[in-house]
Amino acid sequence: MYNRQLHPEERRLIKEEAARLQEAHGSAGPLDWETMLTLAAGNRLDADNADTFARLEAQVASDPNNPLAQQFQQAMTVANATIEVLAGQNVLLQWQDGTAIQAYGDPVLAFQASERQRQDAGLFNAPGFMGPYT
């Protein structure tokens, strides 16, 4: 609830990539590709999400003989690589009026966060902060 929310452009890109991954790889296993990509994005963007994700990964890794755990780990590898590619595109996130979004003096790029942005669990979650995007 208090973690950095995804910008509408990031959500749009995740939907597109999820469809592409479904076509290229088939099922992601126990979760769909959109969920897997959202998990991978949250891991990159928010320190609290990263801590939660690390605990989830440790729990999954604790049962290496579980086929669902193996599917999850394989799908997460693909999801993390996909988010890494999207982050590498350096897409500047913008307000609805086209102005660039800045936080802590740095531009906010899709699937990227400066260390200060990553540590701010309330970034993009203050009432009215996303304006017309919420």
C-alpha positions as CSV (number, residue, x, y, z in Angstrom):
1,M,0.0,0.0,0.0
2,Y,2.8,2.4,0.8
3,N,5.3,1.3,-1.7
4,R,6.3,3.2,-4.8
5,Q,3.4,2.8,-7.2
6,L,3.9,2.1,-10.9
7,H,3.3,4.9,-13.3
8,P,0.6,4.3,-15.9
9,E,3.3,4.1,-18.6
10,E,5.1,1.4,-16.6
11,R,1.9,-0.5,-16.2
12,R,1.2,-0.2,-20.0
13,L,4.7,-1.5,-20.8
14,I,4.3,-4.4,-18.4
15,K,1.0,-5.4,-20.0
16,E,2.6,-5.3,-23.5
17,E,5.6,-7.3,-22.3
18,A,3.4,-9.8,-20.5
19,A,1.5,-10.6,-23.7
20,R,4.8,-10.9,-25.6
21,L,6.2,-13.3,-23.0
22,Q,3.0,-15.4,-23.0
23,E,3.4,-15.8,-26.7
24,A,7.1,-16.5,-26.6
25,H,7.3,-18.7,-23.5
26,G,3.7,-19.9,-22.7
27,S,2.7,-19.9,-19.1
28,A,4.8,-18.3,-16.4
29,G,3.8,-21.1,-14.0
30,P,1.8,-20.5,-10.9
31,L,1.5,-16.7,-11.6
32,D,0.8,-14.9,-14.9
33,W,3.5,-12.9,-16.7
34,E,2.0,-9.6,-15.7
35,T,2.3,-10.5,-12.0
36,M,5.8,-11.7,-12.5
37,L,6.9,-8.5,-14.3
38,T,5.2,-6.4,-11.6
39,L,7.1,-8.3,-8.9
40,A,10.4,-7.8,-10.8
41,A,9.6,-4.1,-11.2
42,G,8.7,-3.6,-7.5
43,N,12.0,-5.3,-6.6
44,R,13.9,-2.7,-8.6
45,L,11.9,0.4,-7.6
46,D,11.2,0.2,-3.9
47,A,13.4,-0.9,-1.0
48,D,10.5,-2.3,1.0
49,N,9.4,-4.3,-2.0
50,A,13.0,-5.6,-2.4
51,D,13.1,-6.8,1.2
52,T,9.7,-8.6,0.7
53,F,10.9,-10.1,-2.6
54,A,14.1,-11.3,-1.0
55,R,12.1,-13.2,1.7
56,L,9.9,-14.7,-1.0
57,E,12.9,-15.8,-3.1
58,A,14.5,-17.4,0.0
59,Q,11.2,-19.3,0.8
60,V,11.0,-20.6,-2.8
61,A,14.7,-21.6,-2.8
62,S,14.2,-23.5,0.4
63,D,12.3,-26.2,-1.5
64,P,14.3,-26.8,-4.7
65,N,12.5,-30.1,-5.4
66,N,9.1,-28.4,-5.7
67,P,8.2,-28.1,-9.4
68,L,6.2,-24.9,-8.7
69,A,9.2,-23.3,-7.0
70,Q,11.4,-24.2,-10.0
71,Q,8.8,-22.7,-12.4
72,F,8.7,-19.6,-10.3
73,Q,12.4,-19.2,-10.3
74,Q,12.7,-19.7,-14.1
75,A,9.9,-17.2,-14.8
76,M,11.5,-14.7,-12.4
77,T,14.7,-15.0,-14.3
78,V,12.9,-14.1,-17.5
79,A,10.9,-11.3,-15.7
80,N,13.9,-9.7,-14.2
81,A,15.8,-9.7,-17.5
82,T,12.7,-8.2,-19.2
83,I,12.5,-5.4,-16.7
84,E,16.2,-4.8,-17.0
85,V,15.8,-4.3,-20.8
86,L,12.8,-2.0,-20.2
87,A,14.8,0.0,-17.7
88,G,17.7,0.3,-20.2
89,Q,15.4,2.2,-22.6
90,N,15.6,5.2,-20.3
91,V,11.9,6.2,-20.8
92,L,11.3,9.5,-19.0
93,L,8.0,9.4,-17.1
94,Q,5.8,12.4,-17.6
95,W,2.7,14.0,-16.1
96,Q,-0.4,14.0,-18.3
97,D,0.5,17.5,-19.5
98,G,3.8,16.2,-20.8
99,T,6.2,17.7,-18.2
100,A,8.9,15.4,-16.9
101,I,8.4,13.9,-13.4
102,Q,11.2,14.7,-11.0
103,A,11.8,13.4,-7.5
104,Y,14.6,14.5,-5.2
105,G,16.0,16.6,-8.1
106,D,16.3,13.6,-10.4
107,P,14.1,12.7,-13.4
108,V,12.0,9.6,-12.8
109,L,12.7,7.0,-15.5
110,A,10.6,3.9,-16.2
111,F,11.7,1.0,-14.1
112,Q,14.5,3.0,-12.5
113,A,14.9,4.8,-9.3
114,S,17.7,6.8,-7.8
115,E,18.8,5.6,-4.3
116,R,16.8,8.4,-2.7
117,Q,13.7,7.6,-4.8
118,R,14.1,3.9,-4.0
119,Q,14.2,4.5,-0.3
120,D,11.1,6.7,-0.3
121,A,8.3,4.2,0.3
122,G,5.7,6.9,-0.2
123,L,6.9,8.1,-3.6
124,F,4.0,8.3,-6.0
125,N,1.7,7.3,-3.1
126,A,0.8,10.7,-1.5
127,P,-2.9,11.7,-2.0
128,G,-3.2,13.5,-5.3
129,F,0.5,13.1,-6.2
130,M,-0.2,11.3,-9.5
131,G,-2.9,13.9,-10.3
132,P,-4.8,12.8,-13.3
133,Y,-3.2,9.4,-13.4
134,T,-4.8,8.0,-10.2
